[in-house]
Amino acid sequence: MSAEIARPGFLRTAWLVTRKDLTVELRSREIVYTTLFFAVSCVLVFAFGFVKDGRPVDDVSAAILWIAIAFSGTLALGRTFERERASETLQALMLAPADRPAIYAGKLLGIVLLLGAVELVVVPLVALLFQAPYLARPLPLVALLVTGTLGFAAVGTLFAAMLVRARSRDVLLPVLLYPITIPVIIAGVRGTAALAQPDGAAIVRAWISMLVFFDVVFVTLALWTFEAVMTE
Amino acid sequence: MPAASASASFDFDHLVVRDVSRHFGRRRALARVSFDCGAGRLLALLGPNGAGKSTLLSILATLSAPSSGEVRYGAVTAREAGSAVRARIGVLGHDLYLYPELTARENLRFFGQLAGVRDPEPRVSAALARAGLTERGDDLVGRFSRGMRQRLALERALLHEPRLVLLDEPFTGLDDGSTRALLDRLDGLRREGAIVVVTTHDLDVIEPVIDEALVLREGRLWAVEAGGPGLRARYRAALSREGGNVG
């Protein structure tokens, strides 16, 4: 009984969990394909409705972009934790001597990277179909997407982990998630819409600041509560 | 949040369960269960389905918290020891806690690293050899039979040389050879000073190796029986005895 062990630190644990999730996803490509398919379908359906004679309706593209991100993100969250539930491996993660908040951070990072991959396709698609000049201001756009995705995923990862044993988890996740992430969606939509305005830089900065505030509050809350909510 | 490694110096040589109760809403799963177990002892938790065996294992594993009472790992509770206590616990659940999309080697490496095993590769290779899976180490676990996954899951649970080993129905899906190998392994763990707690319905299989059997019924500690021949008959007699033999 003399194991040469040194419990991994927070960042190391988080990275191990993220790397494992990415390896599993790269093998199956199940979540990235389904999420991407759903997000692209969502954008295309809106394009059929809101683009007439090659001209999009004004100021709808930002909302469509964030609807696609939110809906596909919900799908990704559900599938990621369904995978852990199917093999009961979430319990194995909880049994590890690592800090449980680090496991949350690892799962969160995996979801953010997955949604980032989806956004790499969806953002140019929305910009193209709705003739939105988002790509002309890449830095503020990336800041909005990163902070918005992090905020959405921070709440979603906590709820998805909490609901992993609930029978109605597929229904409960969006019911719980959307009301709390409304500030993220509003900030994302308004900030992204302001990117298209010639004098919108200050407005974009204000919405990014709000998203950063939301991220700090909800990531902190999730890290603080994760251990308690995951212990039965 | 510290990025540096924390030394896993925490260890214990006995387990104390005192008046542990667990309720799920109005349903009582465990009622004031108490027992002690020292290092180098192999304990069986027996009882009919729904007796509270898995709930008790879950509490010992720190996955659940008792509604009342306490579990002490040496001198401290799980809450006091924090994550350090989990570094000394190995669990083989009824579900095997393996990723089917990863290979056997990747599964062991991942859980070894998560448990903080320094340089996991030699341990991983040794574990694969013990499980009889050296040739299949780079195959996806999803393609394994139940018995192969069971053997691999046992090695996953023991990779970090835990002090407290908790096994939930470990003989499920094993053939005769694998069952004998598992019994030898349990005996070896006991001789190395581990505290081994096993839930099982395979009483005839487990009776030669256990030191003591705790019989649970309706969440209560109903009887305590010694290991050795005739365990099944004594178990049946204990269950049929009104009030059990525990005061």
Interface residues (C-beta under 8 A of the other chain):
Chain A: M1 S2 A3 E4 I5 A6 R7 P8 G9 F10 L11 R12 T13 L16 V17 K20 T23 V24 R27 S28 S87 E88 T89 Q91 A92 L93 M94 L95 A96 P97 A98 D99 R100 P101 A102 T231 E232
Chain B: M1 P2 A3 A4 S5 A6 S7 A8 D11 A39 S58 A61 T62 L63 S64 A65 S83 A84 V85 R86 A87 I89 V91 G93 D95 L96 Y97 L98 Y99 P100 E101 L102 E106 F110 F111 Q113 L114 A115 G116 V117 R118 D119 L140 R156 H160 E161 P162 R163 E192 G193 A194
